[in-house]
Amino acid sequence: MTDVKALVSQMTLEEKASMLNGLNFWQLKGVERLGIPSVMVTDGPHGLRKQAGESDHLGLNAAVPATAFPTAAGLACSFDRELVHEVGEALGDICQQEDVSVILGPGANIKRSPLCGRNFEYFSEDPMLAGEMAAAHISGVQSKNVGTSLKHFAMNNQETRRMSVSVTCDERTKREIYLKPYEIAVKKAQPWTIMCSYNKIGGVYSSENHRLLTEILRDEWGFKGYTMTDWGACCDHVKGVAAGMDLVMPSLGDKADADIVAAVKDGRLSEATVDAAVERILTITYRYLDNHRKDPDFSLGAQHHLARKVARETAVLLKNDGMLPLKASGKTAFIGAFAETPRYQGGGSSHINSYETTSALEAVRSVAQVEYAKGYIGDSDTPDEALLAEAVALAKASDRAVIFAGLPDVFESEGYDRAHLRMPENQLRLIDAVAAVNENVAVVLHNGSVIELPFADKVKAILEMYLGGQAVGGAAVDLLYGAVSPCGKLAETFPLRLEDTPAYMNFPGDGDSVEYREGLYVGYRWYDTRKMAVRYPFGYGLSYTSFEYSNLKVSEDTLSEGGKITVSADITNTGSVGAKEIVQLYIASAHDGVSRPAQELKGFEKVYIAPKQTVTVTFTLCKRAFSYYNAGIRDWYAEDGAYELRVGASSRDIRLTAKVTLTGAKPLPVKVTGDTTFGDAMSIPGADKVISELLSQLGGVFAMGGSDDEMTKAMLMYMPLHAVGSFAGESFNEETLEKLIRALNEIQK
Ligand code: BGC
């Protein structure tokens, strides 16, 4: 192992400063004198995007051939840690082949609004699912001695003005929703690097945010790797390094190195800060270099098979009125341009030069005979009357029609947000027209994010493939014809319409300012708390079999500090085909005083169950799962009392419930001042005595009702201590107030 500390000690200040600024678009600098080579970092994250020629960060110029796996939006629907780990391993393998030290991703940003143009690159609206998926991805890649760059840290939840917008969000929401996926991924998988976001948080660029990059990320969570800017996210290099930003990408040129040297010389930046950053970068670089090896058996062909398996596991069957799986007999029509040229990845920096693609039309040849009509132009939204008429005629003459539809490239991409959730006009017209002449219509969807489905009641089946990667066509055929059962579930809610979505009133903000006014109520936390109707709920997905849930067991009735409980349930496959089920555990809290979403996901397991077999699924919970982030104590806190454990097949299909009681919580400290209400003061253990004593001495209105009676106390609930004087006459003066405040603060020590 290379002795990095020894290397750093031999470097001049100029050499060290140069390490904090990239060499070019994709490479870090080396130091020839000391034999430190330059290494490459590159996109990612659903395949490798390594540019051999001209560089760009928008996926425009060519990259070496690689495997395009389903994008994060689909991967998360697998709810499958092992599968995502396997994808990570494959990415690690190709990085080793192509001499890449770090692949840029995964992206763990929360889907705040379905309009975010980059939602196809993000996992979920739920922080636990996003964090678990990111952790699996990271540990898969890194098991191959290649680094990841967990991005975009943090609160990059829109593309509109992504490089200048400032996010305003309360601390509790940040911790519980937006930072949570990163916390999970850092603690579970220790990404080798983290990429900051472009935007500002509370007026401070993420690239210069000491609280984010140092206090939270390193001091609280224990992140050990190096941080890098998103491409072009550096505003003030010296400020960035001081805040904990180790590497600027792409290169800012020589002046940036000189700026760091000057800042050290004139005392604005300590040399120890520079040393620490260089040491972190080199530790990671040598972790890769010391373990760099190419596998003689590496094959892109094998990865194509994996891509097909992954796409099968990520697809979600949204509707099936008995039409699927399809029969091979009879006359089947495949309709829609995406059957021939599937849309399987998104636009921008994650765009991969996939070396092979399989369309459904190609894949179906080995399974059944179908006839094809194009129906619409794939990259347009204008109906083509001739194509439409041809498709309708074919549908009329067929026993069944499968329409391949979704969103064209231009409808969703990095760099801009969507304006609406509609599918293109030409595709909607096609679906309506085909459904009018044939009652057996299935729709296969290729889209990276939520869309409105106005035709849902007019067709018999809907299979959501998301952006399913280069083998999506093969996977769609496997699922349509029942080679395997669909087993994905939605990692995001499909609302009925855009106007129902949580951030609708505040997205993408006003100018360079966006306020997350919906707070914690993102995704199903919003729809479930408001009991709103949705098209398809979070965690929902059908299968070719059915599952029965029974025998919920909780290991203990109570849970105290430092303790654990296990929750188990039996799941039986009651149908006739083997299939996987995703079992979800939600917790509901019914406590007053602190607002909580109706329920929150706290566990999920995916299991394969053979027909008529039963499998027991187990979850382990500790107090943190019941906690909310209390900004006052800057820590997680769970009130004592009863909580409901809900085990179900989706957020809206809870099959089993049980109760557990939390005990032993330390009372929250109350910093008593004149503004503290009696009610809050009364929550302090021992305050009852102090307050009763005071009340018994008061005159004015307090003397009338009897000082200690319940009614007086109830009325006092929301009265601040300082206001007592107004009602108690001379019996309460400033001195009495001071004494009371002191006594109440004293008893908490
Ligand atoms: C994107 C990153 C990407 C980088 C390099 C940026 O514009 O936000 O996700 O990794 O470019 O291409």
Boltz pocket constraint, residues with backbone or C-beta under 6 A from the ligand:
constraints:
  - pocket:
      binder: B
      contacts: [[A, 43], [A, 44], [A, 56], [A, 57], [A, 58], [A, 104], [A, 151], [A, 230], [A, 231], [A, 349]]
      max_distance: 6.0
